[in-house]
Amino acid sequence: MTRIRIHAALPVILSPFLWLASVQESVGHEFWIEPYAYRVDSGAPIIGNTKTGQDFKGYRHLYLPQRFTRFELHGPDGVRDVAGIVGDVPALNAETGANGLHVVVYQSTQQTVDFDDWAVFEGYLEDEGLPPLLDRHVARGLDPNAFTEAFIRCAKSLVAVGGTDGQDEAVGMPLELVMSDNPFRTKTPALRLVWMGKALTNRQIKILHKTASESPATRHTVVTDAAGAARLPDLGPGQYLLNAVHLIENADPPWLSYWASLTFERR
């Protein structure tokens, strides 16, 4: 069993509802941006939720500025912050300008989770395609059944506004999934996994795919090559959630993970 402890600063006047939502943000695996629509008309806003959960099922978050360091909309006409009022649901409601591909970017503040069972941590490593770390953990003089991991979320979502022209690009998050091909126009698009601006090789990328909002998601994986690149399989129309994790040794807490996600839709 894991215990959750939140270290991000919260307003002293935070209501019980807001506090519950902020605590829940750490529970679960994937964190992703889920627009109401991945294609919107010219001039229409991009509206949607930030979510945490598993297998494309999760709960919505409130708009809480103290929970992120970046919440931006990158479009053909530049970059703007996603504005909102504390407690807004949905959290994402951004005006758009020029037509073309827009990229929603969200980078969280650092949060922590406490582990009191190594098997839980080991299971998560295996699920994310990361190597076993018990020997290294013990060699560092750490208790395998009482330790803390910090984590940071690095999420993106691609939305076509008034047309599908345009290209995803790196936006400078520590860990980032970058589409090399436009997924609105390519059945098997290529992508890159980037860590601090450099290719992350031989790393698992999880693909969750669902064909309708209530349908179960199917799970697939690809592995990056020597250039940090991979190509997605043709899974057909539907929503796609890509997820990758990078875990590094840290001073305090002893482990720090970065979680990259990217969502888009194919018709």
N, C-alpha and C positions, 0 to 999 in steps of 0.2 A: 504494500500500500504506500502511496506517496502522499506527502503533505505539501500544501501550497502556501507559500509566503510571498506576499507582494511588497516590493520595496519602492515602487514608483510613487512619487508624491501625489497625494490626493487632497482636494479641498476639505477643510475642516467642516464645511457645511454640506458635505456630500450626503445625499439622502440614502436610506437603506437600499433603495432600488438601484441607484447608481453604484453603490459600493458592491452589491452583488454582481452587477454586470462587469465591474472592473476585476473582481476576483476570478470570475468565470473565464476571463480572457486567457488565463494561463492554463486552463484545464483542456486536455485534448491534444491532438497532434497537429494537423494542418491548420494554418491560418491563411485565409484567402479573401480576395475582393470579388464579390459577386454582383455585377450590375443587374438591374431589372431587365435590361436589353443590351445586347452586344452590338446592335446596329440601331442607330437613332437617326431621325431626320435632321436635315440642315438646321442649325440654330437651336435644336432641342437640347435640354440639359442631360447630363449623364447622372443617373440616380441608381443607388444600390447600397449594398451592405458590406461591411467587413465582418467576417465570420471565423469561428474556431470550431473544429470538430473532426470527424473522421469520415472517410468515404463519401465526401461531398455532402454530408449531412452535418449541420451544426447550428449554433445559435448566433443571433445578431449581436453586434456591439453598439454601444452608444457612441456619439461623437464626444470624445474626451481628449482635448489637446495635450493633457499631461501624460497620455499614453503613447504619443508618437513624437518623433523628431522631424519627420517629413510626411506630409500628406499633400500630394501635388497632382496636377493634371498637366501632362506634356502633350502639346498639340502642334499642328503646323504653324500656328501663330504665336508660339512661345510657351512659357511655363508659368503657371499660376498656382497659388495655394488653394487647396480645397477648404473653403471657409464654412463655418457652421456655428451653432450655439451649443454650449455644453448640454448634453443629454439628448441631442437630436437623434431621431431614428426615422429613416435610415441615416447612417453616418455620412454617406456619400451623396452629395447633391451639388454638382458643379456645372456652371454655365460653359458652353462651348462657343468657339468662334469659327474659324475657317474649317472647311470640309476636309475629311481625310482621317487617317488613323490617329487616335488619341491613346495615350498611355497613362493610366492611373497608377500612382506610385505611393506606397505606404511603408515607412520604416518605423518600427516601434522603439520605445525606450527599452532599456535593459530591465528584465525581470528575472526572478529566480524561482526554482522549484527545489524542495528538499526531498531527498530519497532516503528511505529507511529500509530498503530491500534491494540488494544488488541485482537480483533477478529481474526486477522491473526495468532498471536502467539497461541491463544487458539485452532484454527483449526489445527495447526501443532502438538500440544500436543495430540489432539484427534486422529489424523491420526497415530501417533507413539505409541498409547496405553499408554500414560502418563496421570497422574491424573490432574484435573483442579487445577490451581494455583493462581487464581485471589485473593482469600482471603489472601493467604500467601503473595502475591506480595504487596497488599495494606497494610497489617499489618507491612511490612518492611518499610513503608513510601515511596514506589516507585510509580511513575506516570505510570498508565497502558497504556498510549498512548504516552510515550516518554521514551524508555529505550533501553538498549543494551544487546545483548547476545553474548558471545564468544563461539566458537566451535572448536573442534579438530577432524580430521578424522583418523580412525584406520582401514585400509583396508587390506584384504588378498585375494589371489587367489591361487587355487590349480591347478598345471599342471603336467601331467604325462610325464616323459621323458624316452623313450625307454622301457616303461613298467609301470604298475600301482602299483608295490610294494611300501610299505611305509605307513606312518601315519602322519597326521597333529598333531601339538603340540602347546602349548602356547608359544608365543615368547616374552611376557613381555610388550605388549602394555596396556595402562590403561584400555580400554574396548576392549574385544576380543571375537570373535566367534571361537570356537575350535571344529573341527569335531572329535567325539569320534570313529566313524567308517570311513573307507575309502569310500568316496562316489562314486568312480569309480567302486567299487565292491559290493556295498550294495544298494538295492532299497529304503530302508527306513532308512537311516543312522541317528544315534543319534549324538547330538552335545551339547555343553555347552556354556553358556554365562558367561564370567568372568569379574569381575570388581576389579581392583587392586589385582589380584591373587585369589580372592574369588568368590564363586558362586553368581550370581545375580538371585534372585528368583522372581517368579510371574511377569515375564517381557515378553512383546510381541516381537516376532521375525517375521518380515515380510519376505515372500517368494515371489519373482518374478520369473516366469518361462516362457520361450519362446522356441518354437520348431524350429524356423529358424530365421536367422538374421533380416528378414523383417517382421516377424509375430508379432502380438501384444502380450504383456506379460499378463499372468493371475496372479492375486494376491491371496495369501493365507496367513494365520497367524497361528502360534503356540505360546504357552505360556510356559515359563520355570516352572519346578516344584520346590519343596523344595530343591533340589540339584542343581538348576540352569541348569537342563538338559531338553531337548525336543527331539522329534523324528520327522523327516520330513515325510510328506505323500509321497506316491508313485505317482508322477505326470508324470512319464514316461520320455523318452529321451528329451534332450534339455539343454539349459543353465539355470543355477540357480543363482540368486542374493539374498543373505540373508542380512537383515539389522536390526539393533537394536540401540536404542538411550538411553543414560543415562544422565539425567539432574540434576545438583546440584546447590545449592545456592552458590554464590560467592560474594566476596567483591566488586571488580570493574573490569569488569562489574558485575551486580548483578546475572546473570545466566550464567552457563558454561555447555555446552553439549558436549558429546562425541558420535560419530557416528561410529559404527562398521559395516563393511560389509565383505562378503566372497562370492567369485564366484567359480563355478566349472561347469562341464558338465557331463551329463550322456548320454550314447549311447544306 
